[in-house]
Amino acid sequence: MGIAVVVGGGCSGVLATRELLRTGWHVVLVDPGARPGRGLAYSTADPWHLLNSPAAAMSADPDRPDDFLRWCRQRDPRTGPADFVPRSWYGDYLTEVLRAADETAQGRLTVQRGRVARIFEPSVNGGPLTVLLTDDVVIPADRVVLALGHPAPSAPARLDAAAARSGAYVADPWRPGALAGLPEGPILLIGTGLTAVDVALTLANAGRRDLTAVSRHGLLPQPHRRPAAASATAPGGPAAAAQAGPAQVTAAQTVAALPELLAAGSVAGLLRSLRRLAADTGDWRAVFDALRPHWDALWQSLPEPGQRRFLRHLARYWEVHRHRMAPAVADGIGALRESGSLRVRAAELCGIEAADEGVRVVLRERHGGAITAPTFAAVVNCTGPGRIVESDPLVRALVAEGMARPGPYRLGLDTDPHGALLRRDGSAHPALWTLGPTRRGVLWETTAAPEIRTQARALAVALGDAGRDRAPVAECVES
Ligand SMILES: Cc1cc2nc3c(=O)[nH]c(=O)nc-3n(C[C@H](O)[C@H](O)[C@H](O)COP(=O)(O)OP(=O)(O)OC[C@H]3O[C@@H](n4cnc5c(N)ncnc54)[C@H](O)[C@@H]3O)c2cc1C
């Protein structure tokens, strides 16, 4: 029976494991955490950290789109399909998904606590890959699936070494306990996206009242539409309920406009068509939601200069419209801004230097260009996940050895359409695969649960039935 090692036990790792067990593989799931299934997004226990997708969208099971909603209703029967539940619920759900998969697989799942340091090609013809953990545990593997998820944020370019070393700078707000015990006084959040929103709520709930969030554009994520009271009982099941009414009409209009969008061929043309569609339908949210399954095709339809232009000029606007805040989260942020506890500034970071009492930050205002240099008691890097190709030692080693290569714009790793890693020479590696955020760049929509569950199913299909048509590694390497 084939052995597949899944590296990483977040949402991607759990969903890949579930699918590989279904197709007969023996799976070794390796993750450093004590509670596989949660990963970065769902480890939080804070009740104000809500999912940014409605419950109806978050099933782990492609065959049962309402699986998560049903699970939620066991916990709270009032949960509607358009409700935004705490992220910790989703962590509990994924833990349950893994437990159920383990039970069905009858001894074919091993969960190994640890961190993979290196992966080596077979040393003898026909042999397995060797997976080496940092504590020297060695696991032979017929296939390896990298489910590495999100790396820690990259350091801001203008951060000086003394400031980085000072206790006043938080390099990674997701590290457990990172926000506890920050010095008294004003706090600067670098970034105004969903990470900054999470951090602002956590700090405010800890009683901090002097928060500033800064980014070049000063744009906060847009809020989701508030769930309609009737949605829970709308006919046609939860997915229909979440889409019912005018949104459904907009979705149909959007899909009808796809050929035009795909033919746009340039960022300006795409933007023009999108604006027109949003104006004609009067519901940009429904346009964005309907386009979601088609964004990869739209991304891939742009020639390289268009993709670069999109990344430089449009990606931030796309992010704030696509990755929206739950209504209750938007209310919380709105209240903080109204009370003056949270200020949002559009400014460029020109320097972050250690000061006597904290950190001095040089800011150039976006409009008007005025330069200020306020001092903050603490600075928290809320720029979101960094770039895995630069920051992850396992990925760096794979790239150095030619077993993998960076994907477009170094946003992730290069893969074939099924998720097999592309080697330095561009050929698909027969035994090394990936899914989720590591595929960013090849794909555009690849970080959220609906895309991950689809990729996990496709990956298991591509790897084949472990007991039936598994090709030995060496045979594949030679082919
Ligand atoms: C704050 C936040 C909120 C989000 N909210 C939503 C949401 O509401 N809805 C939605 O659909 N999506 C949401 N997302 C998107 C999210 O990317 C996916 O839903 C999903 O959590 C990604 O899971 P992952 O397993 O790929 O990554 P991660 O959660 O980052 O998990 C990767 C795991 O791999 C482990 N790992 C890494 N390297 C190694 C190694 N060398 N050896 C062993 N283990 C390793 C890590 O320790 C980690 O446990 C959110 C993301 C963030 C950051």
The ligand as a Gaussian input file, in Angstrom:
#p B3LYP/6-31G(d) Opt

LIG

0 1
 C       -6.448000      34.994000       9.740000
 C       -7.031000      34.224000       8.604000
 C       -8.409000      34.039000       8.511000
 C       -8.951000      33.304000       7.473000
 N      -10.294000      33.128000       7.408000
 C      -10.816000      32.382000       6.402000
 C      -12.227000      32.148000       6.307000
 O      -13.004000      32.647000       7.095000
 N      -12.690000      31.387000       5.283000
 C      -11.840000      30.826000       4.372000
 O      -12.301000      30.112000       3.474000
 N      -10.524000      31.053000       4.435000
 C      -10.002000      31.805000       5.415000
 N       -8.663000      32.024000       5.467000
 C       -7.841000      31.463000       4.396000
 C       -7.017000      30.277000       4.837000
 O       -5.862000      30.408000       4.045000
 C       -7.566000      28.902000       4.542000
 O       -8.903000      28.771000       4.936000
 C       -6.792000      27.784000       5.232000
 O       -6.787000      27.991000       6.610000
 C       -5.376000      27.586000       4.739000
 O       -4.912000      26.437000       5.381000
 P       -3.496000      25.838000       5.124000
 O       -3.488000      24.488000       5.729000
 O       -3.136000      25.924000       3.690000
 O       -2.492000      26.822000       5.858000
 P       -2.153000      27.034000       7.392000
 O       -3.357000      27.246000       8.184000
 O       -1.105000      28.107000       7.416000
 O       -1.524000      25.647000       7.866000
 C       -0.258000      25.201000       7.446000
 C        0.246000      24.205000       8.480000
 O        1.456000      23.630000       7.990000
 C        2.387000      23.559000       9.051000
 N        3.738000      23.514000       8.467000
 C        4.359000      24.483000       7.745000
 N        5.604000      24.069000       7.406000
 C        5.758000      22.819000       7.898000
 C        6.827000      21.865000       7.887000
 N        8.011000      22.127000       7.276000
 N        6.655000      20.685000       8.510000
 C        5.448000      20.384000       9.123000
 N        4.407000      21.251000       9.179000
 C        4.569000      22.454000       8.581000
 C        2.112000      24.820000       9.854000
 O        2.633000      24.705000      11.158000
 C        0.588000      24.849000       9.821000
 O        0.032000      24.099000      10.868000
 C       -8.097000      32.761000       6.488000
 C       -6.710000      32.968000       6.577000
 C       -6.178000      33.692000       7.611000
 C       -4.679000      33.881000       7.675000

